């Protein structure tokens, strides 16, 4: 396993942990800062790292392809 994949996996797991904590917190009302952080930071990070982990080979092939 490469270092890039390991780093991506840890970022994905950390974002998932933070999102899980935010979802299962017993407090029903979040502050605006927490809500905005989840919407504009954690969800995009989860999506990007998830797709990268899923399609890493194809993404790397497209990025390193010589014309």
C-alpha positions, 0 to 999 in steps of 0.5 A: 500500500502506498503512502498516498493511499494510506494518507487518503484513508486516514483523512477519510476515516478522520472526517467520518469520525468527526461526522459521526460525532456531529450526527450522534451528539445528544445536543439537538441544536448545533451552532452555525459554525458546526453546521457550516463546517459539516456542510462545506468541509466534511461532506466534500472531503468525504466525497473526494477521498471516497471517490479517490479511494474507489477509483485511484487507478483510473484517476492516477492514469488520467493525471499522469497520461502523456499526450 
